[in-house]
Amino acid sequence: MNALTRKLSEILSYSLPKNYTSASYAILKDGELIANDALGVQDKKSKVPATTDCTYNVCSVSKVYCAVAVMQLVEKGLIDLDKPVCEYLPRMSMPDPRYKKITVRHCLSHTSGLPGTQWKGFSVSEVEGYDYYETVYDYLSKNVLKAEPGEYAVYCNDGFTLAEMVVAAVSGETFAEYCQHHITDPLGAFSTRLSPVRNKEYPLVNMTEGAAELFLFQGGGGFTTSMKDLVKFGQQFLQPSAMLSEASKAEMAKGHGVSFLKHDDRAVGYGLGWDYVQFKRNGYDLGEGVLLKSGQSFQFATQFLVIPKYNAVICLSATHDCMIDVQETIIRLFAVAMLEQGVNIYDGLVPVPQEMIDQLGGTWLIPTAALNFHFYGAHCSITCDDTRGGHKMHTPMLSWNGEQLADEMGRALAFETVDGETFASQFTTGKWLPYAQKAHDRAPLNDTWKNRLGKKFIVMDAPANDMVINDMVTSFSVAPLKDIEGTVILSFSGRTGTGAPSLFEAPVAPIDDHMATAFLRTPGNPSRDAMTPIFELRDGVEYCHVASFLYRDAATLPHYEGQTFENLGDDKVFRFGYPITKLPNIPNGRRLMILRDDMTCVYDSLMIPAFQPVDKGYILFI
């Protein structure tokens, strides 16, 4: 992996949530693959790491391949773009006689007037044993057009299905075989296949633990490919190529869309196969003639761009659980890659000054979490990274315009230093609100505090009717603040979906061997709910008073041996290392809680009535 790829993959990782499946990107410039990586796993079940040989369902990006197949046959005189489709497919019949006016050009430019999508067979777990074209003919025989062919453009998968069928009819090959023999294999793009001829040497990413996503629907959305093979295909539109003549590529890149609305920049942008033939993106100077095609299946979102001004092809495919704006993300990565080559493609933005990065980059603190400000190019991503491996975007990405960090919604950040501490304020809803305090090194931890790191503490005196003890402060672990000397994080476990943080991570600084205190000074909410832990030893066991409760070192708890409320009396807490399958009887006025080993509450007789067996954890008699 080269240095640029490492940098871009780190930037991409800022935007990815915990437990995403996979994302892969490629950037080709001047015919050279300058960056290419795959992040995440091949599937949720095996958790095998994804590689750059993995394939992703690029769905509607397939329409460009379909248009190329048609144009190849146009060059051979076997297809006329302006000839009615029904002359190539004599079995085609619709109750609406206007279908006889639909041409191949209409099909490739979304102007056919066809209904939209024939869903049966769109996505399947198995492609063998289906006669998909029979289904298509039956579908057409029961549908009418929604517009006169050529009247206006509206995105339409059906047109590309008909174009696919025309290719198969005139070539004498199945569509999958034709594309393999005449497009992808000649390019050396051996991962790029349609489902009936999928190359299983290249693993298909699967977002689910069930069957992988395959397609009978091919010309409009059936291709699976690695990203490095996708940019190899895109390069053919930037150079003379045996795949297609320059005249055919120019025809595909013309504006073929039609609209009856004066203020319509969308429908008129369709080429043959392309979503846009003059794509623009605010904040970036991509030049003229940018070709863009996007694709979206039930598992994947993909963006594919050919950028003539920079002789570049870029693409990114991500499973939906990545939860990113795929188009913005790949263009942002491309902008950083271009900066590395000394070219600034930003429009209205400027690279963040290095002195600003040095001063403001890194860790910031709020009362419940540690934030990280990541600067790159003209952007700043702010993530929340907890001590247990959790990671998520904390605020929308911000851009540097030379004066301030802001986003398209008008949110902005401002910074000021007071008495040696640096603070951030956020502009939102028309007001400036204090936001966070910059972390910095403090006195190093002594051996007493170092020995506490990693310890878990469980609440010992929870009231039977207290709901907060379930939601957010049932237990806590002691952890260091990563990369910052002298700050300790009290990581309180809670439940998700309660409105409270699932992890309340409070920063504190030691005062002496037994006591620490909160040190945040940010006005307003960002320094509320300060924690002051006080530790003490009782008979060799360490306890902690914090947040009004008493906690005990979980490693010193006695083992559970089937005790019940009847033979315990006062509150007791136990640890267990075997499955608890049956709950003890809970008398009126008493309460039972069970925590997993990670200290997450999974049963609470007051709050969580459904019990599921737990293999290892803690049981609280309250």
Secondary structure as GFF3:
##gff-version 3
##sequence-region A 1 622
A	DSSP	alpha_helix	3	15	.	.	.	ID=ss1
A	DSSP	beta_strand	22	29	.	.	.	ID=ss2
A	DSSP	beta_strand	32	40	.	.	.	ID=ss3
A	DSSP	beta_strand	56	59	.	.	.	ID=ss4
A	DSSP	alpha_helix	62	75	.	.	.	ID=ss5
A	DSSP	three_ten_helix	85	87	.	.	.	ID=ss6
A	DSSP	three_ten_helix	97	101	.	.	.	ID=ss7
A	DSSP	alpha_helix	104	108	.	.	.	ID=ss8
A	DSSP	alpha_helix	132	140	.	.	.	ID=ss9
A	DSSP	alpha_helix	157	171	.	.	.	ID=ss10
A	DSSP	alpha_helix	175	179	.	.	.	ID=ss11
A	DSSP	pi_helix	180	184	.	.	.	ID=ss12
A	DSSP	alpha_helix	185	187	.	.	.	ID=ss13
A	DSSP	beta_strand	193	194	.	.	.	ID=ss14
A	DSSP	three_ten_helix	195	197	.	.	.	ID=ss15
A	DSSP	beta_strand	223	225	.	.	.	ID=ss16
A	DSSP	alpha_helix	227	234	.	.	.	ID=ss17
A	DSSP	three_ten_helix	235	237	.	.	.	ID=ss18
A	DSSP	alpha_helix	246	252	.	.	.	ID=ss19
A	DSSP	three_ten_helix	267	269	.	.	.	ID=ss20
A	DSSP	beta_strand	291	296	.	.	.	ID=ss21
A	DSSP	beta_strand	300	307	.	.	.	ID=ss22
A	DSSP	three_ten_helix	308	310	.	.	.	ID=ss23
A	DSSP	beta_strand	312	319	.	.	.	ID=ss24
A	DSSP	three_ten_helix	320	322	.	.	.	ID=ss25
A	DSSP	alpha_helix	326	340	.	.	.	ID=ss26
A	DSSP	alpha_helix	354	360	.	.	.	ID=ss27
A	DSSP	beta_strand	362	366	.	.	.	ID=ss28
A	DSSP	beta_strand	369	376	.	.	.	ID=ss29
A	DSSP	beta_strand	379	385	.	.	.	ID=ss30
A	DSSP	beta_strand	391	400	.	.	.	ID=ss31
A	DSSP	beta_strand	405	406	.	.	.	ID=ss32
A	DSSP	beta_strand	412	418	.	.	.	ID=ss33
A	DSSP	beta_strand	421	428	.	.	.	ID=ss34
A	DSSP	beta_strand	431	438	.	.	.	ID=ss35
A	DSSP	alpha_helix	447	452	.	.	.	ID=ss36
A	DSSP	beta_strand	456	459	.	.	.	ID=ss37
A	DSSP	alpha_helix	468	471	.	.	.	ID=ss38
A	DSSP	beta_strand	475	480	.	.	.	ID=ss39
A	DSSP	beta_strand	488	493	.	.	.	ID=ss40
A	DSSP	beta_strand	503	510	.	.	.	ID=ss41
A	DSSP	beta_strand	516	517	.	.	.	ID=ss42
A	DSSP	three_ten_helix	525	527	.	.	.	ID=ss43
A	DSSP	beta_strand	534	538	.	.	.	ID=ss44
A	DSSP	beta_strand	541	546	.	.	.	ID=ss45
A	DSSP	beta_strand	549	553	.	.	.	ID=ss46
A	DSSP	three_ten_helix	554	556	.	.	.	ID=ss47
A	DSSP	three_ten_helix	565	567	.	.	.	ID=ss48
A	DSSP	beta_strand	572	576	.	.	.	ID=ss49
A	DSSP	beta_strand	592	596	.	.	.	ID=ss50
A	DSSP	beta_strand	601	604	.	.	.	ID=ss51
A	DSSP	beta_strand	617	621	.	.	.	ID=ss52
###
